[in-house]
Amino acid sequence: MTMIRTVLLTLALATSVSACSVMRGQDTVSEYTTDAGITTSVKTSFATDSIVAATSIGVETMDGIVQLSGFAKSAEEKSRAQVLAQSTKGVKSVRNNIIVRP
């Protein structure tokens, strides 16, 4: 009985991961994990940077295109976030939708 539950749970998870990746626009689980890795790398570079406030800037990635959103304290922070994202391995382009607070 436990074996059957394990198999069913595994199938359910595999199906939900596949559905999630298709819904997000990626064709394969591999593309989804690559985009997730890029997002994680960009967020890590933000967290270790002295200018960018990592908790104020959102990062999403699809097909290697990174979208930045949220609020920055200065134009310098907005620019620095874009530079860090663009320099991340696997990034094809960056859409910088960060708003500088007055």
Number of C-alpha atoms within 10 A of each C-alpha: 5 7 8 9 10 11 11 12 12 12 12 12 12 13 11 12 15 17 16 15 18 15 10 12 13 19 14 15 16 12 17 23 13 18 22 16 15 25 24 15 17 27 21 13 18 20 14 11 14 10 16 23 17 19 11 12 19 16 17 18 23 20 18 20 19 25 19 22 17 16 18 22 15 15 13 13 18 24 15 16 26 22 12 17 29 18 14 15 12 17 19 14 16 18 15 17 15 21 16 14 10 6
